[in-house]
């Protein structure tokens, strides 16, 4: 026996899959994602204020539901920040379904405000799907390396020799 175990982990480390540098992702993708998680953070603060209001008015049973909602929104906001399609989709569902239930009951309280948040969440959701499609296409066919400013001959370390000045005619 040579002492080699075929089930042993390889000695060469496996490189992670490359992802595009952040500057290569278009703003049409990163913008709605950023707006979505910021909108989720604003919703988080609003829910926190409502929960604290319930606690101040001695209604802890109402506050408990808001604190559960608070944790769920915080987790989903972080998921949107990390560009998770699942988190963005659940955030849209969590925004739309309660509004549909309120409409079914006949209450219109907060419908416009909720619709505004839903628009941000929906844009973030579609942007996360576009981001993952962009990354998949980038891994499949990475773009050619771009020339950097350091590749410009004007910025190279070699000194440049100016062209000789043209000879002036003699005045004689």
N, C-alpha and C positions, 0 to 999 in steps of 0.2 A: 504494500500500500504506500502511496506517495503522501498521504496525510491531507489530501485536498478534499474538502467537503463540497459537493455540487450545490448544496442548498445554502451555502454561505453568502452573505451579502457581498456584492462586488466592492473591490477596493477603490475603484474609481467613483468619485461622487457624481451623482446624476444632476445635471444642470437643470434649473427650473426653466419652464417655457418662457421665452422672451415676451415682454409686453412693450407696447410702444411707449416712448417717452411722453410725459405729460404734455409737452409743448406740441406734439404731433397730433393730439386729439383735437378735432375741430371745436370751436366755441359753440357751434350749433348743437353739439352733444353735451359738452360740460356745463353750459349755461343753465339749461333747464334742470339738470341734476342738482346743481348748486342751489338754484331757486327752490327746488322741491324740498331739500333737507332744511333750508332756512325757513320755509313755510311750516315745516313740521316742528321746528324749534319754537316758532311763534305760537303754534297751536299748543305746544307743550307748556309754554308759559301761561297761556290763557286757561288751560285745563287746571294748572296748578293754582291759579288765582281763584277759580271756581271752587276747587276742593278746599282751599283755605277759607273761603267765604262760608262753605257748608260747616266747616269745623268751628268757625267763630259763632255761628248761629245755632250751635248745639244740635247739629244733625249729622252725627258721625256715620250713620248708615248710608247717606248720600255721598259723603266724602270718600268712603271706602271704594265705591264704584269708580269715582273719579281718580283715585290713586292707582287703581288697577289700569285704568285707561292711560294714565300718566306713564306707567312703566311700559305699556305696549307701544305708545307713541314714541317714547325715547328709544326703544329697541329698533323700531322701524325707521326712525330718523337716522340712526347710526347706520342701518342697512342701506338706506338711500345714499348716505354719504360715501359708503364703501361700494356703491354702484351695484347693489344686489337687485336683480330683477324680481325675486320673490318678495323682498321687503317692499319694493315700490308697488307691486301689484296688490299686496295685502293692505297697503296704506290707501290705495284707491278704493278698494272694497270696503275698508273700514270707514271711509268718508262717504261713500255712496249709499251703502245699505241703511244706515240710520236715517238718512234723509228720505229714502224711499218709505221707510216705516212711518216716519212723521207725516209724510204726504198721505199715506194710506189712512192714517188716523184723522187727518184733517188739520193738523197743526202746521203752520207756516213759519214758526219762530226760527230765526237763524238760517233760513233757507238761502238767502242771497250770500251771507257770509260763508256758509258751508260750501256753496257753489264756487266761490272764489278759491277756497282751499282745494277743492276737488280739481279745479283747472290746473293749479300748480302741481298737484300730485299726479294727475294724468300726464302732463307734459314730462314730469320726471320719470314716470314709468316708461313712456315711449322712448325717452332718451337713454334709459338704461338698456333697453333692448337694442337700440341703435349702437350704443357703446360696445356691447358684447359682439355685435355683428362686425363692427369696425375692428375690434381686436382679433376676431377670428380671421378676417380677411387680411389683416396686417401680418399675422403669423403665417398664413398661407403664402403670401407674396409680399415680403417686406420691401418697402420702397428703396430705391437706390440711395446710397449715402449722399447727403447734401454737402456741398462745399461750404466749409466754414471760413470765417474771416481770416483765420490763421493760414489758410491755404493761398490767400491772395499774395502775389509776389510783392506788393507794396508793404506788406507786414512781415515778410520773411526776415530772418536774421541776417541774411547776406547783404553786404553793402551794395548799393547800386552806384554804378559809375555813370555820371552824366555823359551825354554825347558831347564830343568836342565842339567847341564853338566855331562857327564858320569864320574863315579867315577874312579879315577886313582888307579892302583894297588899299594899296599904298597911296598916300597923297602926293607923291612926287611928280 
